[in-house]
């Protein structure tokens, strides 16, 4: 397995927002550190792709410190 962890130093998110990041029923976007806007669907698609491969993706976040996304990939030879 390959363990991947991606961390930013952005605006962070409250716990209830992190809990709903991968929920299609709660798909929404918030402005980023440079006021950029997105569709709110990217992480939902990532979760679906990971699930198709039997893997998962997780998020941890701290307000005003940033967010860390982690996932594992199985190596296939």
PDB file of N, CA, C and O in Angstrom, chain B, residues numbered from 101:
ATOM      1  N   UNK B 101       0.835  -1.194   0.000  1.00  0.00           N
ATOM      2  CA  UNK B 101       0.000   0.000   0.000  1.00  0.00           C
ATOM      3  C   UNK B 101       0.871   1.246   0.000  1.00  0.00           C
ATOM      4  O   UNK B 101       1.979   1.258   0.537  1.00  0.00           O
ATOM      5  N   UNK B 102       0.349   2.274  -0.606  1.00  0.00           N
ATOM      6  CA  UNK B 102       0.984   3.589  -0.574  1.00  0.00           C
ATOM      7  C   UNK B 102       0.067   4.501   0.232  1.00  0.00           C
ATOM      8  O   UNK B 102      -1.118   4.626  -0.076  1.00  0.00           O
ATOM      9  N   UNK B 103       0.614   5.133   1.258  1.00  0.00           N
ATOM     10  CA  UNK B 103      -0.142   6.054   2.094  1.00  0.00           C
ATOM     11  C   UNK B 103       0.110   7.468   1.588  1.00  0.00           C
ATOM     12  O   UNK B 103       1.261   7.882   1.445  1.00  0.00           O
ATOM     13  N   UNK B 104      -0.967   8.215   1.316  1.00  0.00           N
ATOM     14  CA  UNK B 104      -0.845   9.585   0.810  1.00  0.00           C
ATOM     15  C   UNK B 104      -1.525  10.532   1.793  1.00  0.00           C
ATOM     16  O   UNK B 104      -2.650  10.292   2.232  1.00  0.00           O
ATOM     17  N   UNK B 105      -0.826  11.608   2.129  1.00  0.00           N
ATOM     18  CA  UNK B 105      -1.365  12.635   3.010  1.00  0.00           C
ATOM     19  C   UNK B 105      -1.083  13.990   2.369  1.00  0.00           C
ATOM     20  O   UNK B 105       0.065  14.318   2.067  1.00  0.00           O
ATOM     21  N   UNK B 106      -2.138  14.772   2.165  1.00  0.00           N
ATOM     22  CA  UNK B 106      -2.002  16.095   1.555  1.00  0.00           C
ATOM     23  C   UNK B 106      -2.544  17.117   2.549  1.00  0.00           C
ATOM     24  O   UNK B 106      -3.697  17.036   2.973  1.00  0.00           O
ATOM     25  N   UNK B 107      -1.696  18.079   2.914  1.00  0.00           N
ATOM     26  CA  UNK B 107      -2.070  19.069   3.923  1.00  0.00           C
ATOM     27  C   UNK B 107      -1.955  20.467   3.337  1.00  0.00           C
ATOM     28  O   UNK B 107      -1.011  20.771   2.607  1.00  0.00           O
ATOM     29  N   UNK B 108      -2.931  21.320   3.665  1.00  0.00           N
ATOM     30  CA  UNK B 108      -2.828  22.720   3.260  1.00  0.00           C
ATOM     31  C   UNK B 108      -2.782  23.604   4.502  1.00  0.00           C
ATOM     32  O   UNK B 108      -2.952  23.126   5.624  1.00  0.00           O
ATOM     33  N   UNK B 109      -2.556  24.861   4.293  1.00  0.00           N
ATOM     34  CA  UNK B 109      -2.539  25.820   5.404  1.00  0.00           C
ATOM     35  C   UNK B 109      -3.620  26.863   5.170  1.00  0.00           C
ATOM     36  O   UNK B 109      -3.416  28.058   5.387  1.00  0.00           O
ATOM     37  N   UNK B 110      -4.780  26.381   4.721  1.00  0.00           N
ATOM     38  CA  UNK B 110      -5.883  27.270   4.375  1.00  0.00           C
ATOM     39  C   UNK B 110      -6.736  27.672   5.561  1.00  0.00           C
ATOM     40  O   UNK B 110      -6.269  27.722   6.699  1.00  0.00           O
ATOM     41  N   UNK B 111      -7.999  27.958   5.271  1.00  0.00           N
ATOM     42  CA  UNK B 111      -8.920  28.491   6.274  1.00  0.00           C
ATOM     43  C   UNK B 111      -9.441  27.431   7.237  1.00  0.00           C
ATOM     44  O   UNK B 111      -9.977  27.776   8.290  1.00  0.00           O
ATOM     45  N   UNK B 112      -9.298  26.164   6.906  1.00  0.00           N
ATOM     46  CA  UNK B 112      -9.797  25.091   7.756  1.00  0.00           C
ATOM     47  C   UNK B 112     -11.312  25.013   7.741  1.00  0.00           C
ATOM     48  O   UNK B 112     -11.981  25.839   7.118  1.00  0.00           O
ATOM     49  N   UNK B 113     -11.854  24.008   8.434  1.00  0.00           N
ATOM     50  CA  UNK B 113     -13.305  23.795   8.472  1.00  0.00           C
ATOM     51  C   UNK B 113     -13.726  23.355   9.865  1.00  0.00           C
ATOM     52  O   UNK B 113     -12.949  22.755  10.607  1.00  0.00           O
ATOM     53  N   UNK B 114     -14.960  23.662  10.201  1.00  0.00           N
ATOM     54  CA  UNK B 114     -15.528  23.194  11.457  1.00  0.00           C
ATOM     55  C   UNK B 114     -15.833  21.702  11.339  1.00  0.00           C
ATOM     56  O   UNK B 114     -15.998  21.185  10.234  1.00  0.00           O
ATOM     57  N   UNK B 115     -15.907  21.013  12.475  1.00  0.00           N
ATOM     58  CA  UNK B 115     -16.098  19.556  12.500  1.00  0.00           C
ATOM     59  C   UNK B 115     -17.353  19.110  11.758  1.00  0.00           C
ATOM     60  O   UNK B 115     -17.325  18.093  11.064  1.00  0.00           O
ATOM     61  N   UNK B 116     -18.457  19.851  11.889  1.00  0.00           N
ATOM     62  CA  UNK B 116     -19.686  19.438  11.201  1.00  0.00           C
ATOM     63  C   UNK B 116     -19.532  19.522   9.687  1.00  0.00           C
ATOM     64  O   UNK B 116     -20.145  18.742   8.959  1.00  0.00           O
ATOM     65  N   UNK B 117     -18.729  20.449   9.213  1.00  0.00           N
ATOM     66  CA  UNK B 117     -18.489  20.576   7.768  1.00  0.00           C
ATOM     67  C   UNK B 117     -17.609  19.431   7.277  1.00  0.00           C
ATOM     68  O   UNK B 117     -17.860  18.871   6.209  1.00  0.00           O
ATOM     69  N   UNK B 118     -16.589  19.081   8.041  1.00  0.00           N
ATOM     70  CA  UNK B 118     -15.722  17.957   7.674  1.00  0.00           C
ATOM     71  C   UNK B 118     -16.553  16.677   7.596  1.00  0.00           C
ATOM     72  O   UNK B 118     -16.358  15.862   6.695  1.00  0.00           O
ATOM     73  N   UNK B 119     -17.478  16.503   8.541  1.00  0.00           N
ATOM     74  CA  UNK B 119     -18.310  15.301   8.584  1.00  0.00           C
ATOM     75  C   UNK B 119     -19.191  15.160   7.349  1.00  0.00           C
ATOM     76  O   UNK B 119     -19.576  14.045   6.996  1.00  0.00           O
ATOM     77  N   UNK B 120     -19.518  16.266   6.684  1.00  0.00           N
ATOM     78  CA  UNK B 120     -20.402  16.205   5.518  1.00  0.00           C
ATOM     79  C   UNK B 120     -19.677  16.425   4.190  1.00  0.00           C
ATOM     80  O   UNK B 120     -20.324  16.544   3.150  1.00  0.00           O
ATOM     81  N   UNK B 121     -18.362  16.479   4.211  1.00  0.00           N
ATOM     82  CA  UNK B 121     -17.593  16.743   2.988  1.00  0.00           C
ATOM     83  C   UNK B 121     -17.889  15.776   1.851  1.00  0.00           C
ATOM     84  O   UNK B 121     -17.918  16.168   0.685  1.00  0.00           O
ATOM     85  N   UNK B 122     -18.108  14.517   2.194  1.00  0.00           N
ATOM     86  CA  UNK B 122     -18.265  13.483   1.182  1.00  0.00           C
ATOM     87  C   UNK B 122     -19.727  13.100   0.965  1.00  0.00           C
ATOM     88  O   UNK B 122     -20.013  12.059   0.374  1.00  0.00           O
ATOM     89  N   UNK B 123     -20.645  13.924   1.433  1.00  0.00           N
ATOM     90  CA  UNK B 123     -22.079  13.643   1.360  1.00  0.00           C
ATOM     91  C   UNK B 123     -22.705  14.395   0.192  1.00  0.00           C
ATOM     92  O   UNK B 123     -22.754  15.625   0.196  1.00  0.00           O
ATOM     93  N   UNK B 124     -23.187  13.655  -0.814  1.00  0.00           N
ATOM     94  CA  UNK B 124     -23.776  14.277  -2.005  1.00  0.00           C
ATOM     95  C   UNK B 124     -25.004  15.116  -1.640  1.00  0.00           C
ATOM     96  O   UNK B 124     -25.295  16.107  -2.310  1.00  0.00           O
ATOM     97  N   UNK B 125     -25.721  14.729  -0.591  1.00  0.00           N
ATOM     98  CA  UNK B 125     -26.906  15.480  -0.179  1.00  0.00           C
ATOM     99  C   UNK B 125     -26.548  16.851   0.384  1.00  0.00           C
ATOM    100  O   UNK B 125     -27.406  17.729   0.474  1.00  0.00           O
ATOM    101  N   UNK B 126     -25.288  17.038   0.763  1.00  0.00           N
ATOM    102  CA  UNK B 126     -24.847  18.307   1.349  1.00  0.00           C
ATOM    103  C   UNK B 126     -23.741  18.947   0.509  1.00  0.00           C
ATOM    104  O   UNK B 126     -22.909  19.690   1.029  1.00  0.00           O
ATOM    105  N   UNK B 127     -23.740  18.655  -0.794  1.00  0.00           N
ATOM    106  CA  UNK B 127     -22.694  19.196  -1.677  1.00  0.00           C
ATOM    107  C   UNK B 127     -22.810  20.715  -1.753  1.00  0.00           C
ATOM    108  O   UNK B 127     -23.840  21.259  -2.153  1.00  0.00           O
ATOM    109  N   UNK B 128     -21.742  21.376  -1.365  1.00  0.00           N
ATOM    110  CA  UNK B 128     -21.686  22.836  -1.446  1.00  0.00           C
ATOM    111  C   UNK B 128     -20.225  23.254  -1.424  1.00  0.00           C
ATOM    112  O   UNK B 128     -19.339  22.476  -1.070  1.00  0.00           O
ATOM    113  N   UNK B 129     -20.004  24.469  -1.800  1.00  0.00           N
ATOM    114  CA  UNK B 129     -18.645  24.975  -1.844  1.00  0.00           C
ATOM    115  C   UNK B 129     -18.540  26.226  -0.985  1.00  0.00           C
ATOM    116  O   UNK B 129     -19.465  27.037  -0.923  1.00  0.00           O
ATOM    117  N   UNK B 130     -17.401  26.365  -0.327  1.00  0.00           N
ATOM    118  CA  UNK B 130     -17.130  27.590   0.418  1.00  0.00           C
ATOM    119  C   UNK B 130     -15.916  28.263  -0.211  1.00  0.00           C
ATOM    120  O   UNK B 130     -15.111  27.604  -0.870  1.00  0.00           O
ATOM    121  N   UNK B 131     -15.786  29.540  -0.016  1.00  0.00           N
ATOM    122  CA  UNK B 131     -14.661  30.268  -0.589  1.00  0.00           C
ATOM    123  C   UNK B 131     -13.363  29.852   0.083  1.00  0.00           C
ATOM    124  O   UNK B 131     -13.313  29.634   1.294  1.00  0.00           O
ATOM    125  N   UNK B 132     -12.314  29.748  -0.723  1.00  0.00           N
ATOM    126  CA  UNK B 132     -10.998  29.391  -0.211  1.00  0.00           C
ATOM    127  C   UNK B 132     -10.223  30.601   0.272  1.00  0.00           C
ATOM    128  O   UNK B 132     -10.776  31.692   0.411  1.00  0.00           O
ATOM    129  N   UNK B 133      -8.943  30.401   0.526  1.00  0.00           N
ATOM    130  CA  UNK B 133      -8.105  31.466   1.081  1.00  0.00           C
ATOM    131  C   UNK B 133      -7.951  32.652   0.139  1.00  0.00           C
ATOM    132  O   UNK B 133      -7.735  33.778   0.586  1.00  0.00           O
ATOM    133  N   UNK B 134      -8.061  32.404  -1.152  1.00  0.00           N
ATOM    134  CA  UNK B 134      -7.966  33.501  -2.121  1.00  0.00           C
ATOM    135  C   UNK B 134      -9.321  33.780  -2.757  1.00  0.00           C
ATOM    136  O   UNK B 134      -9.408  34.281  -3.878  1.00  0.00           O
ATOM    137  N   UNK B 135     -10.378  33.445  -2.016  1.00  0.00           N
ATOM    138  CA  UNK B 135     -11.767  33.666  -2.431  1.00  0.00           C
ATOM    139  C   UNK B 135     -12.149  32.861  -3.670  1.00  0.00           C
ATOM    140  O   UNK B 135     -13.091  33.218  -4.377  1.00  0.00           O
ATOM    141  N   UNK B 136     -11.414  31.765  -3.936  1.00  0.00           N
ATOM    142  CA  UNK B 136     -11.762  30.921  -5.074  1.00  0.00           C
ATOM    143  C   UNK B 136     -13.011  30.108  -4.755  1.00  0.00           C
ATOM    144  O   UNK B 136     -13.282  29.797  -3.595  1.00  0.00           O
ATOM    145  N   UNK B 137     -13.762  29.770  -5.790  1.00  0.00           N
ATOM    146  CA  UNK B 137     -15.013  29.054  -5.625  1.00  0.00           C
ATOM    147  C   UNK B 137     -14.958  27.756  -6.428  1.00  0.00           C
ATOM    148  O   UNK B 137     -14.329  27.701  -7.485  1.00  0.00           O
ATOM    149  N   UNK B 138     -15.604  26.737  -5.933  1.00  0.00           N
ATOM    150  CA  UNK B 138     -15.660  25.455  -6.638  1.00  0.00           C
ATOM    151  C   UNK B 138     -17.086  24.947  -6.685  1.00  0.00           C
ATOM    152  O   UNK B 138     -18.016  25.626  -6.249  1.00  0.00           O
ATOM    153  N   UNK B 139     -17.252  23.739  -7.223  1.00  0.00           N
ATOM    154  CA  UNK B 139     -18.586  23.154  -7.359  1.00  0.00           C
ATOM    155  C   UNK B 139     -19.017  22.383  -6.119  1.00  0.00           C
ATOM    156  O   UNK B 139     -20.210  22.173  -5.901  1.00  0.00           O
ATOM    157  N   UNK B 140     -18.051  21.958  -5.302  1.00  0.00           N
ATOM    158  CA  UNK B 140     -18.371  21.156  -4.135  1.00  0.00           C
ATOM    159  C   UNK B 140     -18.504  19.674  -4.429  1.00  0.00           C
ATOM    160  O   UNK B 140     -18.897  18.906  -3.551  1.00  0.00           O
ATOM    161  N   UNK B 141     -18.185  19.255  -5.651  1.00  0.00           N
ATOM    162  CA  UNK B 141     -18.341  17.849  -6.030  1.00  0.00           C
ATOM    163  C   UNK B 141     -17.035  17.069  -6.093  1.00  0.00           C
ATOM    164  O   UNK B 141     -17.066  15.840  -6.152  1.00  0.00           O
ATOM    165  N   UNK B 142     -15.909  17.732  -6.082  1.00  0.00           N
ATOM    166  CA  UNK B 142     -14.615  17.067  -6.266  1.00  0.00           C
ATOM    167  C   UNK B 142     -14.326  15.974  -5.252  1.00  0.00           C
ATOM    168  O   UNK B 142     -13.943  14.867  -5.629  1.00  0.00           O
ATOM    169  N   UNK B 143     -14.504  16.267  -3.972  1.00  0.00           N
ATOM    170  CA  UNK B 143     -14.217  15.266  -2.941  1.00  0.00           C
ATOM    171  C   UNK B 143     -15.232  14.133  -2.953  1.00  0.00           C
ATOM    172  O   UNK B 143     -14.901  12.998  -2.610  1.00  0.00           O
ATOM    173  N   UNK B 144     -16.458  14.433  -3.342  1.00  0.00           N
ATOM    174  CA  UNK B 144     -17.476  13.386  -3.460  1.00  0.00           C
ATOM    175  C   UNK B 144     -17.065  12.404  -4.549  1.00  0.00           C
ATOM    176  O   UNK B 144     -17.183  11.192  -4.371  1.00  0.00           O
ATOM    177  N   UNK B 145     -16.585  12.920  -5.674  1.00  0.00           N
ATOM    178  CA  UNK B 145     -16.102  12.053  -6.757  1.00  0.00           C
ATOM    179  C   UNK B 145     -14.876  11.261  -6.325  1.00  0.00           C
ATOM    180  O   UNK B 145     -14.747  10.083  -6.659  1.00  0.00           O
ATOM    181  N   UNK B 146     -13.979  11.899  -5.586  1.00  0.00           N
ATOM    182  CA  UNK B 146     -12.795  11.187  -5.078  1.00  0.00           C
ATOM    183  C   UNK B 146     -13.203  10.027  -4.190  1.00  0.00           C
ATOM    184  O   UNK B 146     -12.654   8.932  -4.309  1.00  0.00           O
ATOM    185  N   UNK B 147     -14.160  10.255  -3.304  1.00  0.00           N
ATOM    186  CA  UNK B 147     -14.616   9.190  -2.415  1.00  0.00           C
ATOM    187  C   UNK B 147     -15.217   8.033  -3.211  1.00  0.00           C
ATOM    188  O   UNK B 147     -14.968   6.868  -2.901  1.00  0.00           O
ATOM    189  N   UNK B 148     -16.001   8.351  -4.227  1.00  0.00           N
ATOM    190  CA  UNK B 148     -16.615   7.306  -5.049  1.00  0.00           C
ATOM    191  C   UNK B 148     -15.558   6.494  -5.792  1.00  0.00           C
ATOM    192  O   UNK B 148     -15.653   5.268  -5.860  1.00  0.00           O
ATOM    193  N   UNK B 149     -14.560   7.162  -6.344  1.00  0.00           N
ATOM    194  CA  UNK B 149     -13.481   6.455  -7.050  1.00  0.00           C
ATOM    195  C   UNK B 149     -12.679   5.582  -6.100  1.00  0.00           C
ATOM    196  O   UNK B 149     -12.317   4.456  -6.442  1.00  0.00           O
ATOM    197  N   UNK B 150     -12.401   6.092  -4.914  1.00  0.00           N
ATOM    198  CA  UNK B 150     -11.671   5.298  -3.930  1.00  0.00           C
ATOM    199  C   UNK B 150     -12.489   4.070  -3.532  1.00  0.00           C
ATOM    200  O   UNK B 150     -11.938   2.977  -3.402  1.00  0.00           O
ATOM    201  N   UNK B 151     -13.787   4.239  -3.340  1.00  0.00           N
ATOM    202  CA  UNK B 151     -14.657   3.123  -2.958  1.00  0.00           C
ATOM    203  C   UNK B 151     -14.684   2.047  -4.042  1.00  0.00           C
ATOM    204  O   UNK B 151     -14.732   0.856  -3.735  1.00  0.00           O
ATOM    205  N   UNK B 152     -14.655   2.461  -5.298  1.00  0.00           N
ATOM    206  CA  UNK B 152     -14.626   1.492  -6.401  1.00  0.00           C
ATOM    207  C   UNK B 152     -13.385   0.613  -6.345  1.00  0.00           C
ATOM    208  O   UNK B 152     -13.385  -0.507  -6.855  1.00  0.00           O
ATOM    209  N   UNK B 153     -12.338   1.121  -5.729  1.00  0.00           N
ATOM    210  CA  UNK B 153     -11.083   0.378  -5.596  1.00  0.00           C
ATOM    211  C   UNK B 153     -10.914  -0.220  -4.198  1.00  0.00           C
ATOM    212  O   UNK B 153      -9.834  -0.688  -3.841  1.00  0.00           O
ATOM    213  N   UNK B 154     -11.993  -0.197  -3.415  1.00  0.00           N
ATOM    214  CA  UNK B 154     -11.950  -0.781  -2.080  1.00  0.00           C
ATOM    215  C   UNK B 154     -11.144   0.020  -1.079  1.00  0.00           C
ATOM    216  O   UNK B 154     -10.656  -0.528  -0.091  1.00  0.00           O
ATOM    217  N   UNK B 155     -11.002   1.302  -1.324  1.00  0.00           N
ATOM    218  CA  UNK B 155     -10.211   2.175  -0.453  1.00  0.00           C
ATOM    219  C   UNK B 155     -11.094   3.297   0.085  1.00  0.00           C
ATOM    220  O   UNK B 155     -12.260   3.411  -0.294  1.00  0.00           O
ATOM    221  N   UNK B 156     -10.537   4.119   0.963  1.00  0.00           N
ATOM    222  CA  UNK B 156     -11.283   5.246   1.518  1.00  0.00           C
ATOM    223  C   UNK B 156     -10.411   6.492   1.527  1.00  0.00           C
ATOM    224  O   UNK B 156      -9.193   6.423   1.367  1.00  0.00           O
ATOM    225  N   UNK B 157     -11.062   7.626   1.717  1.00  0.00           N
ATOM    226  CA  UNK B 157     -10.376   8.906   1.829  1.00  0.00           C
ATOM    227  C   UNK B 157     -10.925   9.592   3.080  1.00  0.00           C
ATOM    228  O   UNK B 157     -12.126   9.533   3.347  1.00  0.00           O
ATOM    229  N   UNK B 158     -10.055  10.235   3.837  1.00  0.00           N
ATOM    230  CA  UNK B 158     -10.445  10.844   5.106  1.00  0.00           C
ATOM    231  C   UNK B 158      -9.957  12.284   5.185  1.00  0.00           C
ATOM    232  O   UNK B 158      -8.997  12.668   4.518  1.00  0.00           O
ATOM    233  N   UNK B 159     -10.636  13.068   6.010  1.00  0.00           N
ATOM    234  CA  UNK B 159     -10.277  14.476   6.183  1.00  0.00           C
ATOM    235  C   UNK B 159     -10.222  14.838   7.658  1.00  0.00           C
ATOM    236  O   UNK B 159     -11.032  14.373   8.460  1.00  0.00           O
ATOM    237  N   UNK B 160      -9.256  15.675   7.998  1.00  0.00           N
ATOM    238  CA  UNK B 160      -9.156  16.286   9.325  1.00  0.00           C
ATOM    239  C   UNK B 160      -8.889  17.766   9.089  1.00  0.00           C
ATOM    240  O   UNK B 160      -8.154  18.126   8.170  1.00  0.00           O
ATOM    241  N   UNK B 161      -9.474  18.614   9.903  1.00  0.00           N
ATOM    242  CA  UNK B 161      -9.321  20.045   9.679  1.00  0.00           C
ATOM    243  C   UNK B 161      -9.343  20.817  10.990  1.00  0.00           C
ATOM    244  O   UNK B 161     -10.009  20.431  11.951  1.00  0.00           O
ATOM    245  N   UNK B 162      -8.599  21.916  11.002  1.00  0.00           N
ATOM    246  CA  UNK B 162      -8.569  22.831  12.142  1.00  0.00           C
ATOM    247  C   UNK B 162      -8.777  24.247  11.601  1.00  0.00           C
ATOM    248  O   UNK B 162      -8.071  24.687  10.694  1.00  0.00           O
ATOM    249  N   UNK B 163      -9.748  24.944  12.167  1.00  0.00           N
ATOM    250  CA  UNK B 163     -10.044  26.316  11.745  1.00  0.00           C
ATOM    251  C   UNK B 163      -8.779  27.170  11.814  1.00  0.00           C
ATOM    252  O   UNK B 163      -8.032  27.111  12.791  1.00  0.00           O
ATOM    253  N   UNK B 164      -8.551  27.956  10.777  1.00  0.00           N
ATOM    254  CA  UNK B 164      -7.416  28.876  10.646  1.00  0.00           C
ATOM    255  C   UNK B 164      -6.056  28.185  10.580  1.00  0.00           C
ATOM    256  O   UNK B 164      -5.026  28.858  10.607  1.00  0.00           O
ATOM    257  N   UNK B 165      -6.034  26.856  10.493  1.00  0.00           N
ATOM    258  CA  UNK B 165      -4.765  26.137  10.356  1.00  0.00           C
ATOM    259  C   UNK B 165      -4.703  25.315   9.077  1.00  0.00           C
ATOM    260  O   UNK B 165      -3.631  25.165   8.490  1.00  0.00           O
ATOM    261  N   UNK B 166      -5.840  24.780   8.640  1.00  0.00           N
ATOM    262  CA  UNK B 166      -5.844  24.023   7.398  1.00  0.00           C
ATOM    263  C   UNK B 166      -6.489  22.659   7.517  1.00  0.00           C
ATOM    264  O   UNK B 166      -7.053  22.297   8.550  1.00  0.00           O
ATOM    265  N   UNK B 167      -6.388  21.913   6.426  1.00  0.00           N
ATOM    266  CA  UNK B 167      -7.037  20.617   6.299  1.00  0.00           C
ATOM    267  C   UNK B 167      -6.037  19.589   5.798  1.00  0.00           C
ATOM    268  O   UNK B 167      -5.155  19.904   5.000  1.00  0.00           O
ATOM    269  N   UNK B 168      -6.182  18.358   6.274  1.00  0.00           N
ATOM    270  CA  UNK B 168      -5.351  17.247   5.821  1.00  0.00           C
ATOM    271  C   UNK B 168      -6.255  16.156   5.271  1.00  0.00           C
ATOM    272  O   UNK B 168      -7.177  15.704   5.949  1.00  0.00           O
ATOM    273  N   UNK B 169      -5.990  15.739   4.048  1.00  0.00           N
ATOM    274  CA  UNK B 169      -6.705  14.638   3.402  1.00  0.00           C
ATOM    275  C   UNK B 169      -5.754  13.455   3.359  1.00  0.00           C
ATOM    276  O   UNK B 169      -4.585  13.613   3.005  1.00  0.00           O
ATOM    277  N   UNK B 170      -6.238  12.267   3.716  1.00  0.00           N
ATOM    278  CA  UNK B 170      -5.400  11.073   3.680  1.00  0.00           C
ATOM    279  C   UNK B 170      -6.131   9.944   2.970  1.00  0.00           C
ATOM    280  O   UNK B 170      -7.352   9.814   3.060  1.00  0.00           O
ATOM    281  N   UNK B 171      -5.353   9.130   2.260  1.00  0.00           N
ATOM    282  CA  UNK B 171      -5.904   7.941   1.624  1.00  0.00           C
ATOM    283  C   UNK B 171      -4.773   6.964   1.339  1.00  0.00           C
ATOM    284  O   UNK B 171      -3.597   7.326   1.367  1.00  0.00           O
ATOM    285  N   UNK B 172      -5.149   5.727   1.066  1.00  0.00           N
ATOM    286  CA  UNK B 172      -4.167   4.710   0.700  1.00  0.00           C
ATOM    287  C   UNK B 172      -4.504   4.164  -0.674  1.00  0.00           C
ATOM    288  O   UNK B 172      -5.666   4.124  -1.080  1.00  0.00           O
ATOM    289  N   UNK B 173      -3.480   3.750  -1.371  1.00  0.00           N
ATOM    290  CA  UNK B 173      -3.636   3.138  -2.690  1.00  0.00           C
ATOM    291  C   UNK B 173      -2.945   1.786  -2.676  1.00  0.00           C
ATOM    292  O   UNK B 173      -1.839   1.646  -2.154  1.00  0.00           O
ATOM    293  N   UNK B 174      -3.600   0.804  -3.247  1.00  0.00           N
ATOM    294  CA  UNK B 174      -2.996  -0.511  -3.339  1.00  0.00           C
ATOM    295  C   UNK B 174      -2.167  -0.581  -4.614  1.00  0.00           C
ATOM    296  O   UNK B 174      -2.644  -0.229  -5.693  1.00  0.00           O
ATOM    297  N   UNK B 175      -0.935  -1.034  -4.488  1.00  0.00           N
ATOM    298  CA  UNK B 175      -0.063  -1.184  -5.650  1.00  0.00           C
ATOM    299  C   UNK B 175      -0.420  -2.464  -6.388  1.00  0.00           C
ATOM    300  O   UNK B 175      -0.580  -3.520  -5.777  1.00  0.00           O
ATOM    301  N   UNK B 176      -0.542  -2.365  -7.695  1.00  0.00           N
ATOM    302  CA  UNK B 176      -0.846  -3.526  -8.525  1.00  0.00           C
ATOM    303  C   UNK B 176       0.298  -3.709  -9.503  1.00  0.00           C
ATOM    304  O   UNK B 176       0.695  -2.774 -10.198  1.00  0.00           O
ATOM    305  N   UNK B 177       0.818  -4.916  -9.547  1.00  0.00           N
ATOM    306  CA  UNK B 177       1.930  -5.184 -10.471  1.00  0.00           C
ATOM    307  C   UNK B 177       1.478  -6.058 -11.607  1.00  0.00           C
ATOM    308  O   UNK B 177       2.275  -6.391 -12.484  1.00  0.00           O
TER     309      UNK B 177
END
